[in-house]
Amino acid sequence: MDIRVINSLTYEDFVNIFGNVVEKCPLISAAIWSHRPFKDLEDVETHITEFIHSLSDSGKEGILRCHPDLAGRDLQTGALTRESQEEQSQAGMTTLDSREILDMYRLNAEYKERFGFPFIICVRLNKKAEILRQLSERLKNDRAAERERAIEEVKKICSLRLHSIVLSDMQTKL
């Protein structure tokens, strides 16, 4: 999918295709659609990033709360979005042993109790050992620092998802 195709999408198609680049936040794609024509995919990403940064702290935390716990109930029950399912699977969250599952549940609960939102890390760029280490380490942050760190991870996830959409569409046409 090239930028001409992206720019020609109807509002509904744009939101349908890009509505989950930020987990369960189609409002972001809806909000940036009016900025067309985009110069390139990076321009799309820039508008998403600017939208996120324009939000209040509570708005940013709202975005974070849309994310599932890693290796949590949604994974166990099959309730994850397709993107999250693929990402958690690739990172090894579906192959945790019983000890690792208990550690994840405990650390996720501590994290949510401390910060009020789930632990966010770009799992595509990490494996389970590093995810567990980061989860333990980031529990030491203060709320403001952790909110900003989590938003940076959301932006990484968004970037990878945007590029995956475009790449998968290009591969389909080959």
LODREN-703391 format. One line per 5 residues: number of its first residue (from 0); their letters; for each residue x, y, z of N, C-alpha, C. Coordinates in Angstrom, 3 decimals, padded with zeros to 6 digits. Example, Ala and Ser with C-alpha at 12.3 -4.5 7.8 and 13.67 -1.06 7.14 Angstrom:
# residues 2
0	AS	013.190/-005.690/007.800/012.300/-004.500/007.800/013.200/-003.300/007.800 ~ 012.850/-002.250/007.080/013.670/-001.060/007.140/012.900/000.030/007.870;
***
This chain:
# residues 174
0	MDIRV	000.863/-001.171/000.000/000.000/000.000/000.000/000.907/001.231/000.000 ~ 000.805/002.028/-001.024/001.628/003.230/-001.038/000.829/004.414/-000.509 ~ 001.504/005.540/-000.390/000.878/006.699/000.240/-000.308/007.219/-000.564 ~ -000.290/007.055/-001.888/-001.451/007.473/-002.700/-002.688/006.684/-002.305 ~ -002.517/005.396/-002.084/-003.641/004.556/-001.668/-004.125/004.982/-000.286;
5	INSLT	-003.186/005.201/000.624/-003.551/005.638/001.981/-004.335/006.942/001.914 ~ -003.851/007.891/001.128/-004.521/009.193/001.014/-005.889/009.105/000.350 ~ -006.112/008.085/-000.455/-007.408/007.956/-001.145/-008.438/007.158/-000.346 ~ -008.038/006.592/000.785/-008.977/005.805/001.589/-010.099/006.678/002.122 ~ -011.292/006.117/002.141/-012.393/006.812/002.800/-012.106/006.844/004.294;
10	YEDFV	-012.818/007.707/004.967/-012.681/007.800/006.427/-012.882/006.428/007.073 ~ -013.945/005.743/006.695/-014.270/004.446/007.287/-013.178/003.415/007.007 ~ -012.683/003.392/005.776/-011.626/002.435/005.436/-010.330/002.758/006.177 ~ -010.003/004.040/006.263/-008.788/004.449/006.971/-008.842/003.998/008.431 ~ -009.968/004.275/009.084/-010.115/003.891/010.495/-010.142/002.374/010.628;
15	NIFGN	-010.781/001.692/009.702/-010.816/000.233/009.741/-009.413/-000.373/009.607 ~ -008.620/000.170/008.708/-007.287/-000.374/008.455/-006.289/000.032/009.539 ~ -006.322/001.292/009.957/-005.305/001.812/010.880/-005.819/002.008/012.307 ~ -007.037/001.595/012.576/-007.671/001.845/013.869/-007.055/001.155/015.063 ~ -006.217/000.144/014.831/-005.609/-000.545/015.975/-004.077/-000.417/015.979;
20	VVEKC	-003.554/000.567/015.265/-002.100/000.751/015.351/-001.715/001.214/016.749 ~ -002.624/001.905/017.413/-002.527/002.147/018.854/-003.644/001.303/019.447 ~ -003.279/000.348/020.260/-004.189/-000.691/020.751/-005.550/-000.146/021.180 ~ -006.604/-000.632/020.496/-007.996/-000.317/020.819/-008.271/001.185/020.889 ~ -007.576/001.957/020.057/-007.758/003.416/020.034/-008.048/003.920/018.620;
25	PLISA	-009.146/003.469/018.008/-009.450/003.942/016.655/-009.694/005.446/016.588 ~ -009.982/006.065/017.719/-010.184/007.506/017.751/-008.949/008.252/017.231 ~ -007.768/007.696/017.473/-006.539/008.366/017.024/-006.478/008.373/015.503 ~ -006.732/007.239/014.881/-006.753/007.193/013.423/-007.858/008.086/012.870 ~ -008.995/008.091/013.526/-010.095/008.946/013.095/-009.687/010.420/013.156;
30	AIWSH	-008.965/010.788/014.201/-008.566/012.185/014.377/-007.539/012.642/013.357 ~ -006.654/011.752/012.932/-005.600/012.193/012.005/-006.012/012.094/010.544 ~ -007.095/011.399/010.231/-007.538/011.236/008.839/-007.663/012.590/008.139 ~ -008.117/013.598/008.848/-008.344/014.914/008.246/-007.038/015.623/007.868 ~ -005.913/015.096/008.269/-004.614/015.702/007.930/-004.117/015.278/006.550;
35	RPFKD	-004.897/014.449/005.840/-004.509/014.058/004.493/-004.409/015.284/003.611 ~ -003.626/015.297/002.604/-002.783/014.178/002.164/-001.490/014.084/002.970 ~ -001.144/012.860/003.303/000.116/012.599/003.994/001.232/012.527/002.961 ~ 002.424/012.958/003.351/003.568/012.915/002.426/004.071/011.488/002.242 ~ 004.076/010.746/003.361/004.580/009.376/003.347/004.126/008.712/004.643;
40	LEDVE	004.517/007.471/004.833/004.091/006.736/006.031/004.623/007.388/007.303 ~ 005.818/007.928/007.238/006.380/008.603/008.402/005.542/009.817/008.801 ~ 004.935/010.473/007.810/004.049/011.599/008.096/002.810/011.124/008.855 ~ 002.278/009.978/008.470/001.150/009.390/009.206/001.572/009.162/010.660 ~ 002.732/008.558/010.818/003.246/008.264/012.158/003.459/009.546/012.966;
45	THITE	003.969/010.575/012.326/004.185/011.856/013.006/002.870/012.433/013.509 ~ 001.828/012.365/012.701/000.522/012.885/013.134/-000.026/012.088/014.313 ~ 000.179/010.790/014.311/-000.263/009.976/015.447/000.503/010.381/016.693 ~ 001.810/010.502/016.563/002.657/010.878/017.700/002.269/012.250/018.239 ~ 002.055/013.203/017.347/001.657/014.548/017.777/000.311/014.522/018.493;
50	FIHSL	-000.613/013.706/017.993/-001.917/013.587/018.649/-001.732/013.056/020.078 ~ -000.939/012.009/020.219/-000.718/011.425/021.542/-000.076/012.450/022.474 ~ 000.937/013.148/021.988/001.628/014.132/022.828/000.743/015.307/023.200 ~ -000.283/015.585/022.398/-001.173/016.702/022.705/-002.155/016.373/023.838 ~ -002.258/015.098/024.175/-003.207/014.687/025.209/-002.723/015.078/026.600;
55	SDSGK	-003.672/015.252/027.488/-003.341/015.461/028.897/-002.768/014.165/029.462 ~ -002.212/014.242/030.648/-001.683/013.037/031.289/-002.767/011.978/031.448 ~ -003.979/012.404/031.796/-005.056/011.415/031.956/-005.441/010.809/030.607 ~ -005.374/011.591/029.525/-005.632/011.052/028.190/-004.588/010.032/027.781 ~ -003.329/010.323/028.095/-002.250/009.371/027.807/-002.457/008.089/028.605;
60	EGILR	-002.842/008.232/029.861/-003.093/007.044/030.674/-004.284/006.258/030.143 ~ -005.249/006.949/029.561/-006.378/006.261/028.931/-005.909/005.366/027.795 ~ -004.974/005.864/026.988/-004.391/005.049/025.916/-003.696/003.833/026.518 ~ -002.960/004.036/027.575/-002.232/002.926/028.201/-003.190/001.880/028.759 ~ -004.313/002.321/029.295/-005.285/001.379/029.874/-005.975/000.518/028.819;
65	CHPDL	-005.870/000.899/027.562/-006.462/000.089/026.476/-005.631/-001.154/026.175 ~ -004.412/-001.195/026.678/-003.525/-002.330/026.414/-003.805/-003.471/027.396 ~ -003.665/-004.696/026.922/-003.882/-005.850/027.808/-002.637/-006.126/028.655 ~ -002.838/-006.850/029.733/-001.689/-007.355/030.500/-000.938/-008.353/029.638 ~ 000.370/-008.337/029.721/001.163/-009.345/029.018/000.971/-010.690/029.694;
70	AGRDL	000.707/-011.692/028.900/000.467/-013.052/029.394/-000.699/-013.097/030.380 ~ -001.623/-012.165/030.223/-002.743/-012.050/031.151/-003.971/-012.828/030.722 ~ -005.080/-012.497/031.360/-006.344/-013.193/031.147/-006.791/-013.144/029.687 ~ -006.621/-011.973/029.030/-007.045/-011.870/027.629/-006.283/-012.841/026.736 ~ -005.006/-013.046/027.010/-004.229/-014.018/026.241/-004.754/-015.427/026.512;
75	QTGAL	-004.999/-015.728/027.776/-005.439/-017.069/028.162/-006.823/-017.405/027.604 ~ -007.684/-016.390/027.468/-009.051/-016.641/027.004/-009.235/-016.391/025.508 ~ -008.167/-015.954/024.839/-008.263/-015.683/023.411/-008.955/-014.374/023.084 ~ -008.984/-013.441/024.028/-009.701/-012.180/023.831/-008.800/-011.037/023.341 ~ -007.556/-011.325/023.031/-006.647/-010.283/022.544/-007.003/-009.870/021.120;
80	TRESQ	-006.618/-008.648/020.762/-006.732/-008.264/019.358/-005.766/-009.149/018.565 ~ -006.020/-009.277/017.272/-005.153/-010.095/016.421/-003.697/-009.644/016.533 ~ -003.482/-008.325/016.522/-002.120/-007.792/016.600/-001.445/-008.168/017.915 ~ -002.142/-007.995/019.017/-001.562/-008.330/020.324/-001.286/-009.821/020.449 ~ -002.196/-010.628/019.924/-001.988/-012.086/019.957/-000.692/-012.453/019.239;
85	EEQSQ	-000.508/-011.925/018.026/000.702/-012.216/017.248/001.957/-011.725/017.971 ~ 001.889/-010.511/018.500/003.054/-009.918/019.156/003.427/-010.684/020.427 ~ 002.444/-010.997/021.255/002.751/-011.727/022.488/003.260/-013.136/022.179 ~ 002.702/-013.752/021.156/003.159/-015.085/020.772/004.611/-015.051/020.317 ~ 004.956/-014.090/019.452/006.330/-013.964/018.954/007.331/-013.705/020.076;
90	AGMTT	006.887/-013.032/021.132/007.782/-012.712/022.250/007.893/-013.851/023.262 ~ 007.145/-014.919/023.056/007.225/-016.047/023.976/006.238/-016.012/025.126 ~ 005.283/-015.099/025.083/004.312/-015.001/026.179/003.348/-016.177/026.195 ~ 003.228/-016.891/025.083/002.328/-018.046/025.023/003.028/-019.337/025.446 ~ 004.323/-019.264/025.693/005.084/-020.463/026.064/005.724/-020.330/027.440;
95	LDSRE	005.165/-019.484/028.291/005.703/-019.328/029.637/005.459/-020.602/030.438 ~ 006.444/-020.965/031.255/006.213/-022.091/032.160/005.415/-021.596/033.364 ~ 005.006/-022.498/034.233/004.115/-022.118/035.338/004.759/-021.076/036.256 ~ 006.040/-021.168/036.483/006.746/-020.186/037.324/006.746/-018.803/036.668 ~ 007.007/-018.774/035.365/007.013/-017.500/034.644/005.621/-016.871/034.617;
100	ILDMY	004.589/-017.710/034.478/003.216/-017.195/034.492/002.906/-016.560/035.844 ~ 003.279/-017.234/036.912/003.051/-016.677/038.251/003.805/-015.365/038.434 ~ 005.052/-015.314/037.971/005.840/-014.076/038.058/005.166/-012.948/037.274 ~ 004.699/-013.254/036.065/004.040/-012.233/035.250/002.766/-011.735/035.931 ~ 001.955/-012.640/036.448/000.725/-012.230/037.126/001.042/-011.329/038.320;
105	RLNAE	002.013/-011.747/039.122/002.378/-010.977/040.318/002.913/-009.602/039.938 ~ 003.854/-009.572/038.989/004.459/-008.303/038.591/003.442/-007.389/037.890 ~ 002.589/-007.964/037.043/001.543/-007.160/036.403/000.620/-006.532/037.448 ~ 000.250/-007.308/038.461/-000.633/-006.790/039.514/000.058/-005.674/040.299 ~ 001.326/-005.860/040.649/002.082/-004.822/041.357/002.183/-003.558/040.511;
110	YKERF	002.456/-003.743/039.256/002.620/-002.612/038.346/001.319/-001.816/038.242 ~ 000.211/-002.513/037.992/-001.075/-001.821/037.866/-001.483/-001.146/039.173 ~ -001.166/-001.766/040.271/-001.462/-001.160/041.581/-000.653/000.124/041.754 ~ 000.593/000.097/041.354/001.486/001.254/041.526/001.164/002.391/040.558 ~ 000.884/002.063/039.283/000.754/003.105/038.261/-000.668/003.344/037.757;
115	GFPFI	-001.555/002.371/037.921/-002.932/002.558/037.471/-003.185/002.220/036.010 ~ -002.184/001.651/035.354/-002.317/001.208/033.963/-001.414/-000.005/033.780 ~ -001.669/-000.799/032.745/-000.866/-002.013/032.538/000.559/-001.692/032.073 ~ 001.436/-002.621/032.325/002.819/-002.532/031.857/002.831/-002.615/030.336 ~ 003.477/-001.643/029.695/003.554/-001.606/028.233/005.019/-001.699/027.828;
120	ICVRL	005.296/-002.646/026.952/006.612/-002.768/026.338/006.389/-003.292/024.920 ~ 007.200/-002.840/024.015/007.084/-003.319/022.639/007.627/-004.745/022.603 ~ 006.731/-005.718/022.707/007.161/-007.108/022.810/007.835/-007.606/021.545 ~ 007.531/-006.990/020.405/008.205/-007.405/019.166/009.717/-007.183/019.239 ~ 010.122/-006.240/020.065/011.549/-005.923/020.181/012.191/-006.577/021.397;
125	NKKAE	011.453/-007.468/022.076/011.953/-008.092/023.302/011.500/-009.550/023.371 ~ 012.206/-010.316/024.162/011.825/-011.698/024.450/011.428/-011.784/025.920 ~ 010.876/-012.925/026.302/010.258/-013.030/027.630/011.205/-012.720/028.784 ~ 012.456/-013.128/028.725/013.385/-012.852/029.834/013.587/-011.345/029.996 ~ 013.746/-010.638/028.882/013.934/-009.184/028.942/012.647/-008.488/029.375;
130	ILRQL	011.519/-009.006/028.959/010.236/-008.424/029.369/010.077/-008.533/030.885 ~ 010.350/-009.700/031.429/010.262/-009.879/032.889/011.248/-008.969/033.614 ~ 012.467/-008.847/033.090/013.477/-007.985/033.713/013.015/-006.528/033.695 ~ 012.514/-006.085/032.539/012.046/-004.698/032.416/010.853/-004.427/033.344 ~ 009.961/-005.378/033.421/008.791/-005.219/034.291/009.231/-005.027/035.740;
135	SERLK	010.160/-005.821/036.194/010.688/-005.672/037.565/011.400/-004.336/037.739 ~ 012.215/-003.983/036.777/013.013/-002.757/036.850/012.142/-001.499/036.818 ~ 011.175/-001.488/035.949/010.354/-000.286/035.783/009.392/-000.049/036.940 ~ 009.194/-001.041/037.783/008.397/-000.835/038.994/009.043/000.205/039.910 ~ 010.310/000.492/039.715/011.044/001.463/040.550/010.820/002.901/040.092;
140	NDRAA	010.258/003.093/038.900/010.043/004.448/038.375/008.935/005.168/039.129 ~ 008.950/006.503/039.044/007.800/007.252/039.556/006.734/007.281/038.464 ~ 005.535/007.685/038.830/004.392/007.596/037.913/004.608/008.404/036.628 ~ 005.082/009.641/036.745/005.259/010.486/035.553/006.301/009.888/034.613 ~ 007.411/009.430/035.161/008.471/008.843/034.331/007.967/007.567/033.664;
145	ERERA	007.218/006.771/034.394/006.723/005.515/033.822/005.649/005.768/032.768 ~ 004.812/006.760/032.988/003.807/007.104/031.978/004.512/007.489/030.668 ~ 005.533/008.308/030.744/006.259/008.703/029.531/006.993/007.528/028.901 ~ 007.553/006.659/029.728/008.235/005.469/029.199/007.230/004.567/028.474 ~ 006.075/004.377/029.077/005.041/003.533/028.469/004.542/004.149/027.159;
150	IEEVK	004.396/005.468/027.105/003.983/006.130/025.864/005.042/005.941/024.780 ~ 006.307/005.986/025.146/007.377/005.725/024.162/007.257/004.303/023.612 ~ 006.898/003.355/024.461/006.701/001.976/024.001/005.485/001.872/023.084 ~ 004.417/002.613/023.395/003.230/002.646/022.533/003.627/003.145/021.147 ~ 004.468/004.170/021.099/004.905/004.713/019.808/005.715/003.686/019.020;
155	KICSL	006.526/002.886/019.685/007.278/001.820/019.002/006.312/000.781/018.419 ~ 005.332/000.381/019.233/004.329/-000.589/018.792/003.587/-000.037/017.583 ~ 003.164/001.207/017.665/002.441/001.864/016.578/003.264/001.865/015.298 ~ 004.517/002.239/015.402/005.388/002.293/014.225/005.498/000.927/013.560 ~ 005.726/-000.096/014.362/005.838/-001.447/013.805/004.531/-001.913/013.183;
160	RLHSI	003.423/-001.588/013.809/002.121/-001.978/013.256/001.843/-001.240/011.945 ~ 002.153/000.043/011.888/001.964/000.791/010.640/002.768/000.151/009.513 ~ 004.022/-000.121/009.786/004.875/-000.702/008.756/004.418/-002.115/008.378 ~ 003.899/-002.855/009.324/003.383/-004.196/009.020/002.172/-004.135/008.090 ~ 001.300/-003.179/008.310/000.124/-003.031/007.449/000.557/-002.760/006.020;
165	VLSDM	001.470/-001.840/005.865/001.926/-001.471/004.526/002.697/-002.622/003.890 ~ 003.579/-003.252/004.648/004.376/-004.363/004.117/003.502/-005.544/003.751 ~ 002.541/-005.894/004.621/001.697/-007.059/004.312/000.859/-006.803/003.075 ~ 000.418/-005.564/002.890/-000.348/-005.238/001.692/000.538/-005.351/000.450 ~ 001.786/-004.908/000.544/002.703/-004.995/-000.587/003.017/-006.446/-000.916;
170	QTKL	003.183/-007.275/000.109/003.491/-008.693/-000.125/002.304/-009.418/-000.751 ~ 001.092/-009.005/-000.375/-000.107/-009.611/-000.943/-000.180/-009.374/-002.452 ~ 000.299/-008.211/-002.879/000.247/-007.858/-004.306/001.339/-008.523/-005.117 ~ 002.373/-009.079/-004.474/003.475/-009.716/-005.217/003.092/-011.061/-005.761;
***
